[in-house]
């Protein structure tokens, strides 16, 4: 008698920058990876499980001036290096509709991918003019390339933390370790060296709290990802 080994079950794959984002995403039927670009690419190369859906999941910066902290952006595409990887159109439409039905503020648009935080209002305005993207993050373009290589459907669910009108304190560039954890020592040292950044840090923390609350609501919404991506298996 010959026994055939069944294929491993497909899973949702969430890709984030921060450990805190990954903890929100993680579930029994979902794999959540986080870290810097280089670390994410190394982790993603080891993923062997068939994927039902690859989701870029976490916070983002707003480029559209109409967006405010806590607004949800469902991405239509990830833009980087002059190229665009499209998110699955039907999944994008379904995610937006499900979240709107739950009473969330939702915007649908392109997401620009960058390798370093966009800190100033001027830089955000310039990126908006160049790309017409609604938001910016550091992981969606990585998730998009992985999904394209593996022929997995791809979606973007991001929540605005810093809106287009907000400057970020310079110390945020050193606040996150490559593994996605927050270096509180670096933040404290940055404030000691440059106390004028404290007000900006307080505003950033307030915006972040609003955004994380919205991100948790999304993940806890029953059936938000139910059935999405199954048609592609």
N, C-alpha and C positions, 0 to 999 in steps of 0.2 A: 504494500500500500504506500502510495506517495502522498506526503503531506506538503501542501503548498503554503509557504509563509505569506501571510496576508501583508499588504502594504501598510506602512505606518499611517495612522490617521492624519489628515490634513489639519493645519492649525492656523489661527490668526497670528501674525507676526507684527508686533508693535516696535517701531524704531524711534528712539528718543535721544536727547542729549544728556538729560539729567537723571540721576538715580531716582529722584523723587517722582518724576514723570513715569518712569518704568514701574515703580511700585504701584502706582495708580492703575496702570494698564494690565499688570500681570494677573492671570487667572488660570484655572485648571486647563482650559482649552486654548490658552494663549501663551506665546513666548514673547517676552519683552526684553529688548536689548538696548543698552545705552552707552554713551561715551563720546569721546572726541571722534573726528572723522577717521583718523588712522585706526583707532581702537575699534570703532564700529565696523570698518571694512574687514578687519581681522576676525572679529566675531562672526560676521555675516558669512564669511567664507567657510565656516564650520557648520553652518545650518544645513542639515540633511533632510529634515522633515518636509514632506510636501506641504505647500502653503495654499491655504484657502484664500487668503487676502493679506497683502502687506500694507501696513498703515503707518504713515508718518504721524506721530502722536505727541503732543506737548504744547509748550508755549511758543509764542512767536512775537515779533515786533510788527506793529501796524505801519503800513505805508499809505493806505487809503486814509485820508484825513477824517472820513466819516466814522471810522472804527474807534471804539473806546475799549478800555480795559474790561475783560470778561466776555467780549464778543467772540463768537466762534467763527472760524474761517474754514470752510470746506474747499479744499484746493482743486482747481480744474487741471492744473499742471504744475510741474516743478521746473523752474527756469535756472539755468546755470551755464556759464561759458558760452552764451549765445545760442544754446540749444534748449529745447523744451521736451519733457517727457509728460505725456498726457495721463492724467488719472482716468480710471474707468468712468465713462460718462453716466451709465445707469447707476452705479454705486454712489457716485457723487450726488446725483439727483435724489436717490433714496435717503442717503444720510442727511442731507439738508432738509428734506421733507419731514423725516422722523424727528429731528431736533426742533424744527419750527413747530411741529405739532405738540411738542413738550413744553412750548413757551419760551424757548431760547432765542436770543438774537443771533441770527446766522447770516453770514455773507459768503457768497460763492465767487471765487476768483483765483487767479494765478498766485503762486508763492515763489518768491525769489530765493534761491539757495546761495549762501555765502559761507566763507571759511573763517570769518571773524565777526564779532558782534558789530552791528551798525549803531554807533553811539549817539549821533547828534541828529537834531531835527533837519539840519541842512543835508546831511548824508542820506537820510531817509527820503527827503524830497527829491534828491538827485536820482536815487535808485528807483523811486516811483516814476519819475519822468522817463528814465531809460527803459523800464520794463513794463510799466503800467500794472505791476503786480499789486495785489491787495495787501500782502504781508511778506515778511522775510523770516527765514530761520536758517539753521546750520545743518539740518539733517534731511530735509525732504528730497533734495537732489540725490543724496546717497541712497535713500530708500527707493527712489524712482529707478535708479540705475540697477539696483539689485533686482527689483521686480521685473524690469525689462529683460535682464539677462536670464532670469528663471521663468519668464513667460507667466508670471503671477499677476493677477489683477492688483491694482495699486490705488490707494486712497490717501488723502491728506485730511487730518482733523487736528486743527491747531486753535489755540485760544490766545487772543491778544493780551499780552502783559504790558508792554510799553507802547502806547499809541504814537502816532506820527508826530504829535506835538510835544513829546517828552524826550529830553536829553537823558541819557544814561550816565551814571558816574563812571569815570575811567577805570576805577578799580574792578569793575565787573569783568574786565578782560583777564584778570588773574584770579577770579573768585572760584572758578570751576576747574577741578582737576581732570586729567584725561579720562578717568574712569567714570566721570559724571557726578562725583561727589562735590560738595561745596567746601572750599577751604576757608573755614571761618577765621583761622589765624591770619591768612592773607588779607581778608576783608578788614579785620581789626587793625592790622598793621597799616593798611592803606588809609584808614580813617585817621590814625595817629599821625601819619606823615602829611596827610592833606585833609585837615578837619573841615575844610570848606565843602567836601564831598558828602558830608553827613546829611544835609537836607535832601540831596538827590538820592541818597541811599534810602532814606525814610520813604520818599515818594515811590521809589522802585519796589520796596518791600510791600507797600500798600497795594500797588498795582498787581504785584505777583500774587498776593493773597487772594485778590478778587479772581485772578485768572485760574489759580489752582482750584478754587472752589467750583468754578464752571467746568474745569476739566474733570473733576471728580463726579459732578452731576452727569456729565456725558457718559462716563464709563459705567456708572450705576444705573443708567437708564435701561430698563428691561427691554431686551430684544433689539437694541440699537444696531448690532452687527449681525443679527439673526438672518441666515440665508445669503448674506452678501458674499459674492465670489464663488458660490457653489456651482453656478452655471458654467464656470470656466474649467471645472475639474473634469 
